[in-house]
Every structure is written in structure tokens, then in C-alpha cells.
């Protein structure tokens, strides 16, 4: 599970609120009301191999950005790969892989060694809730989340009291969307 509010499984449980907050922001990245969409084709469209970004094996932060949006509250969404699958919507249950780091490059969570994680967007931080909707399954997006949409001014610590995320930190997630579905019921 991604980092949730209380850090149960390593750091993963503390990211769950963060991831969801970011997901809801995405919407239709190219048509953002902020008017700050930049390069690329419309979000959600598959891209051809000729114009495609680096593969998932590329080192963190080296993929070519094909679409970029900065929202009025400072969330930065950068599409690294458009997916051909189902559209992620607010309130969905998602399965993702991600690598999470501080702005200085320090990785504080990574799902790749343990396997993908599944969570309800509503259980995540605001930056994730806002940043994933509008993505399509198979897509990869980088979310740069300001503290107000992430963990705020309170440091996030592990079970020993060691600080994992200092208070007031901007955090960066590279998210690969593996599945998105409506909740049951």
C-alpha cells in the first residue's frame, strides 16, 4: 500500500493519502483551466513509438515529458507516457507502481521491489486525488506535489522516529497506472 497517514508497511502506508490527492488533479491535462499545458498531444491519447518517451526501465526523472500542466495550487503534472487503457476518474480504485522522492532526489518510497499497490483515490493525499484522474491505464505521470497538497508542515516519521519526509516538503512521484475501476457497490 502506498504511504498512508500512519506509515504501517514501511513507508508505503503513509503515501496512500498523498497518492490519491495527486490522482484527482489530473483531469484532462491538456485542457487544464490553468492554461499552462505545454508540449505533447492530448492527454489520454496513445503515442506512437517514434515519439514515445523512454521505457519504464529508464532511471527516475529521465523520461521525456510529453505533456505538462501546472495547476493554480502548484501541483505539476507531467505525462511521460500516455496509456491506451481505461480512463482514471475521481473516486476510482487504482493499482499503481510508483517511485516517490524528495526534491533533492532522496527516494522515500518505491513499490517496484515489493509489487504494485491498490488503493481508493479517496484515501490518498490531495495531490494524488487531483493528479491521477485523466490518466489512462498504461500511462506514466510525474507528480510534483507542494506541501499543502501532500504532507503539510508536519514531518513524517517511521516507527523508530526517524524523519522520512521533513515538514514542508515538496514531494515527487512517478506513477505507472496499471488499473483503474469504479468502486464496488
C-alpha positions as a printed Julia matrix, in Angstrom:
185×3 Matrix{Float64}:
   0.0    0.0     0.0
   1.37   3.46   -0.75
   2.36   5.79    2.04
  -0.74   6.26    4.13
  -1.3    8.56    7.02
   0.41   6.36    9.64
   3.21   4.52    7.79
   2.19   0.92    8.53
   4.08  -1.11    5.91
   7.47   0.57    5.7
   6.69   3.96    4.24
   4.08   2.67    1.83
   1.11   3.05    4.1
   1.71   6.76    4.62
   1.69   7.6     0.92
  -1.81   6.4     0.26
  -3.43   9.76    1.12
  -0.79  11.51   -0.96
  -1.22   9.34   -3.98
  -4.96   9.77   -4.11
  -4.77  13.53   -3.81
  -2.5   13.71   -6.77
  -4.7   11.49   -8.85
  -7.78  13.68   -8.68
  -5.94  16.68  -10.04
  -5.06  15.19  -13.38
  -8.4   15.6   -15.1
  -7.72  16.32  -18.75
  -4.15  17.53  -18.55
  -4.01  19.27  -21.91
  -7.23  21.19  -21.3
  -6.41  22.45  -17.82
  -8.2   25.63  -16.78
  -4.83  26.9   -15.6
  -3.91  27.28  -19.26
  -0.42  26.02  -18.56
  -0.42  22.87  -20.62
   2.74  22.73  -22.64
   4.06  20.15  -25.04
   2.6   17.0   -26.5
  -0.66  15.62  -27.79
  -3.89  15.45  -25.84
  -3.64  13.59  -22.57
  -5.08  10.12  -22.78
  -4.05   9.52  -26.39
  -1.61   6.7   -27.05
   1.63   7.93  -28.56
   3.49   6.29  -31.39
   6.81   4.55  -30.71
   8.57   7.2   -32.77
   7.51   9.97  -30.43
   7.3    7.87  -27.29
   9.16   8.51  -24.06
  11.8    6.31  -22.53
  10.68   2.9   -21.32
   9.77   2.08  -17.74
  13.34   0.89  -17.27
  14.63   4.46  -17.62
  16.18   5.93  -14.46
  13.91   8.06  -12.29
  13.4   11.52  -13.76
  14.96  10.82  -17.17
  11.79  10.17  -19.2
  10.93  12.79  -21.8
   7.93  14.93  -20.8
   5.23  14.87  -23.48
   2.62  16.98  -21.71
   2.93  19.33  -18.7
   0.31  21.15  -16.61
   0.76  23.38  -13.57
  -2.43  23.9   -11.58
  -3.37  27.08   -9.74
  -2.47  25.4    -6.41
   1.04  24.49   -7.59
   0.62  20.82   -8.49
   2.74  19.91  -11.52
   1.57  17.03  -13.74
   3.97  15.76  -16.37
   2.89  12.95  -18.67
   5.82  10.72  -19.53
   3.78   8.13  -21.42
   0.14   8.14  -22.49
  -1.72   4.91  -21.81
  -4.18   3.21  -24.17
  -6.43   1.76  -21.43
  -9.34   2.77  -19.24
  -9.64   6.38  -18.12
  -8.97   7.05  -14.42
 -11.74   9.08  -12.82
 -12.15  10.73   -9.39
 -13.25   8.18   -6.81
 -11.79   5.19   -8.67
  -9.84   2.31   -7.15
  -6.4    2.26   -8.77
  -3.45  -0.11   -8.97
  -0.11   1.6    -9.49
   3.62   1.3    -9.33
   5.45   4.41   -8.18
   8.74   5.81   -7.01
   8.49   8.69   -4.52
  11.25  11.12   -3.69
  12.0   14.45   -2.09
  13.05  17.36   -4.31
  16.71  16.66   -3.52
  16.34  13.21   -5.11
  16.12  11.17   -1.89
  13.81   8.2    -2.53
  11.48   7.63    0.41
   9.17   5.0    -1.09
   9.24   2.63   -4.07
   6.69  -0.05   -4.95
   8.8   -1.81   -7.58
  10.7   -4.1    -5.17
   7.51  -5.23   -3.37
   4.92  -5.16   -6.15
   2.15  -2.8    -7.23
  -0.24  -1.29   -4.72
  -4.01  -0.83   -4.94
  -5.97   1.9    -3.15
  -9.04   4.1    -3.36
  -8.22   7.59   -4.57
 -10.37   8.99   -1.79
  -7.93   7.53    0.76
  -4.96   9.44   -0.62
  -3.48  12.88   -0.07
  -4.98  15.71   -2.12
  -2.09  15.85   -4.59
  -2.73  12.25   -5.63
  -6.53  12.67   -5.72
  -6.06  15.59   -8.09
  -3.17  14.2   -10.12
  -4.28  10.77  -11.37
  -7.76  11.34  -12.84
  -7.42  11.92  -16.56
  -4.66   9.33  -16.92
  -5.32   6.16  -18.84
  -4.23   2.69  -17.76
  -0.75   2.06  -19.12
   0.23   5.72  -18.74
   3.07   7.12  -16.67
   2.89  10.52  -14.96
   5.25  12.54  -12.76
   3.51  14.49  -10.0
   5.37  17.27   -8.2
   3.25  17.95   -5.15
   3.65  21.04   -2.95
   3.44  20.53    0.83
  -0.11  21.92    1.03
  -1.34  19.05   -1.18
   0.99  16.45    0.34
   2.02  16.11    3.99
   1.96  19.76    5.09
   4.32  21.11    7.71
   4.34  18.0     9.9
   7.35  15.7     9.43
   6.51  12.1     8.52
   8.48   9.6    10.61
   8.94   5.85   10.69
   8.26   3.6    13.68
  11.66   4.47   15.2
  11.03   8.21   14.97
  13.44   8.77   12.07
  12.21  11.53    9.76
  11.31  10.16    6.33
   9.72  13.31    4.92
  10.65  16.63    6.54
   7.8   19.04    7.27
   7.07  21.48    4.45
   8.49  19.16    1.78
   7.53  19.14   -1.87
   7.4   15.51   -2.99
   7.73  13.98   -6.46
   6.02  10.76   -7.57
   6.48   8.93  -10.85
   3.34   6.82  -11.19
   2.63   3.99  -13.64
  -1.14   3.37  -13.76
  -1.81  -0.37  -14.03
  -5.57  -0.48  -13.38
  -8.43   1.91  -12.65
 -12.0    0.93  -11.83
 -15.14   2.17  -10.13
 -15.57   1.04   -6.54
 -17.86  -1.93   -5.96
 -21.35  -1.14   -4.82
